[in-house]
Amino acid sequence: MLLEDVEHLNARHGDTLRLLAAYALGDWSARSGSVVAIEPDALRLTVSVGDEVRKSALRFPAPATCRNSAHVQLRELVAAARQQAPVSLPVTSLERELRTLATLPTYPATVSAADWLYPGMRRILFSGDFSSLIVPAPDAFMFVMVPEPGRGTLPPGFSMNQWRAWKGAGRPSGAYYTIRRSSAQTIEMWFVVHGDGPSVGWWARNAKPGDHVALWGPRSSFAPPPGTRRLLLIGDDTALPAIAAIMDQSALPKAVWLEVAGEQACQILPIDRTSDVNCVIREQPAGTDDTLLTLLSSEHLPSDNLYVFGAGEAGQFALLRRSMRERLQVSAGQLHLTGYWRRSSQLKGGGR
């Protein structure tokens, strides 16, 4: 898991961390807990009991081999802590969130069209019965599950629960991607294509009408606090679908900062009089350019009533997130910058 997961848990789920901290110590008088690190085999915490601060660790039931599996192990820890907790201890924020996620359905879908928006970005239209789908926010995203190369199709009725429970080789590839547009019969997504081996991005490069996939969700992250009057949207090519959807649906004034592969990427956005777009063509490999940090240092950004949303390479956006907090002094609720991908591996999907 990433530094942003640690920051997210500490900023948004203090009540859940208190539950885990008390469970780690076996002492339900623990006042609070915070995450120090999330390692492949354990969640490391500091715990406040009375006036004392202690260090503790909760071992995962199984090693976490990737970000998704770390999330699964965290869910297991929360469930184990709840089983031991006093009945009087209230349900926590993360538990409520997990209960909501457990109700999300998996939709079987078929590719009905695929074309290139520009070199490296593929638009894919899925058909299916999406009449029950509720889009919670403009950046709504779904977990896309596709068959491994050479397997042809997914098992009948394949679901997110089956994907999570799959052991061993041959599990379908899966990653999160943003819904660009949707209707009761169609979902449009944009995919940054990448890689030569099994991945959703590799699949998207070769997708054709008639291909079958499974879509789970949707979820969302875009949540401007009450009183927001201005938006700052930041991203690389992978954030274009979310930024474009927000530009479509929000009437608030928007400053948009983009670092993209080429001029064509800038031209697919729905620019109108509410948008001030700064689109820079990167000269370095994706995820290594300092364009966005340079923009931050050069622009005057009053933080009052501002909501900052964006995504890109995980390491690059961790630096940007820290710099924005220091420079703007924004609250946790005013800033959501996340890693959609990492240079060494795919995280949430190349087109999310």
ABEGO torsion letter per residue (X at the ends): XBAAAAAAAAAAAAAAAAAAAAAAAGBAABABBBBABBBAABBBBBBBBEABBBBBBBBBABBBABAAAAAAAAAAAAAAAAAABBAABBBBAAAAAAAAAAABBBBBBBBABBBBABBGBBBBBBBEBAAABBBABAABBBBBBBBBBGAGBBBBGBBAAAAAABBEBGBBBBBBBBBABBBAABBBBBBBBBEABBBAAAAAAABBBGBBBBBBOBBBABBBBBGBABBBBBBBAAAAAAAAAAAAABABBBBBBBBBABAAAAAABBBBAABBBBBBBBABBBGABAAAAAAAAABBBBABGBBBBEBEBAAAAAAAAAAAAAAAGBBAAABBBBBABBAABBAAEAAX
